[in-house]
Amino acid sequence: MFSYDAVHGSARFAVTDRFGGVSEAPYGELNLGGAGELGEDPTRIGENFRRVGAAFGVAPEHVIRVSQVHGRDVHVIRPGDPIPLSPAPRVDALVTTRTDIVLCVRAADCLPVLLVDSENGIIGAAHSGRPGMYVGVAPATVEAMRALGADRITAVLGPNACGKCYEVPAEMRAEVAERVPASYSETSWGTPALDVAAGVKAQLTELGVEVIEDARGCTMESDSLYSYRREGKKSGRLAGLVKLV
């Protein structure tokens, strides 16, 4: 179920793989995409989230999901806010001080960014693909955490399409790298590429965030992870998860 599962400070960080769920081919087994959006039976996705929630000791509706739009907006879940969030916010990042919920961002080549300020009990999660990196969703999440009093923030970067595989047109690489120079890369076969994880790490480091890279891996290279670039529309979604413990 988890390709990564570790406690750092006061938070548990996890990243799902594609095993341990009830999804059928071509989405098998642990597809955590939005219910129905990928053409799969929503009841199967619901059961997958029930299993993930059970692994964290929470009800499935306490695994908080949003409608991701490749932007930089952040939704703060405050004490007393009703759960589940309805309708799901159209954002790409979540922040909370609550201990009864799991923050969840979904991906299939994009980068899950999971954050904690252990001393102050604040967590965040961001979905940062190329567009999110370009507009700065990870820095926006840090800003939202600091607005709640966060000081010393640690980040775990999840698996994504690595800089040796994420091929893009030369014009796109030039445009993105002008804003985020660390993202400039080249594929293993010598064509223009972007390294989103390197770019996001640079953004976070500039803000004084300690970055742990234990959860990284290439979605395009690993059959145990979902990859839209490798599988196309039949790809499911993995999840980056963080909860205060």
Buried (B, 14 or more C-beta within 10 A) or exposed (E): BBBBBBEBBBBBBBBBBBEBBBBEEBBBBBBBBBBEEBEBBEEBBBBBBBBBBEBBEBBBBBBBBBEBBBBBBBBBBEEEEEBBBEEBBEBBBBBBBBEEBBBBBBBBBBBBBBBBBBEBBBBBBBBBBBBBBBBBBBBBBBBBBBEBEBEEBBBBBBBBBBBBBBBBEEEBBEEBBEEBEBBBBBBEEEEBBBBBBBBBBBBBEEBEBEBBEEBBBBBBBBEEBBBBBBBEEEBBBBBBBBBBE
